[in-house]
Amino acid sequence: MRLSPRTPEPEEIVTLKIEVPPDYVAGPAQRVLLLEDRDDFREVLRDHLVSRFCQVTSVPSGVEGLREIRKGAFDLIICDMMMPRVGGEMFYWAVTRLRPALGQRFVFFTGHRNDPAIEFFFQRVNATVITKPFTLKALDSTIRDVFRKLR
């Protein structure tokens, strides 16, 4: 007995629609280290970056971030300023001692833009900053700006 393949009914056919951003340029995946202490926010950012073809390592604090810096190379670091134990500023100084070239590859985000100490730090290191709340589109634009400056 020989079975012939059956033609699926129209309602059985599933189509997959993938939207690629109009400004996407194919290339090697960017290696991104993401530091955010809030699990839910970190997951949203991680999922978004993965959808933008990034290889993402996400961690909840600067301590774990430093472990990752010691293990491998990253093209970009996206870092919350306010984290327990090792915040964004301490993390930045520790990273630049280990790998000075990474100092230009940071994007900081904060909801405390009016804090004079944070503003002083941002000015001192000529930081790229995005203020919470922000849109994912604004994050994409900020990341593109950082990579443009590095060319």
Stockholm file with secondary structure:
# STOCKHOLM 1.0

chainA/1-151         MRLSPRTPEPEEIVTLKIEVPPDYVAGPAQRVLLLEDRDDFREVLRDHLVSRFCQVTSVPSGVEGLREIRKGAFDLIICDMMMPRVGGEMFYWAVTRLRPALGQRFVFFTGHRNDPAIEFFFQRVNATVITKPFTLKALDSTIRDVFRKLR
#=GR chainA/1-151 SS CCCCCCCCCGGGCCCCCCCCCTTCCCCSCCEEEEECSCHHHHHHHHHHHHHTTCEEEEESSHHHHHHHHHHCCCSEEEEESCCSSSCHHHHHHHHHHHCGGGGGSEEEEESCTTCHHHHHHHHHHTCCEEESSCCHHHHHHHHHHHHHHHC
#=GC SS_cons         CCCCCCCCCGGGCCCCCCCCCTTCCCCSCCEEEEECSCHHHHHHHHHHHHHTTCEEEEESSHHHHHHHHHHCCCSEEEEESCCSSSCHHHHHHHHHHHCGGGGGSEEEEESCTTCHHHHHHHHHHTCCEEESSCCHHHHHHHHHHHHHHHC
//
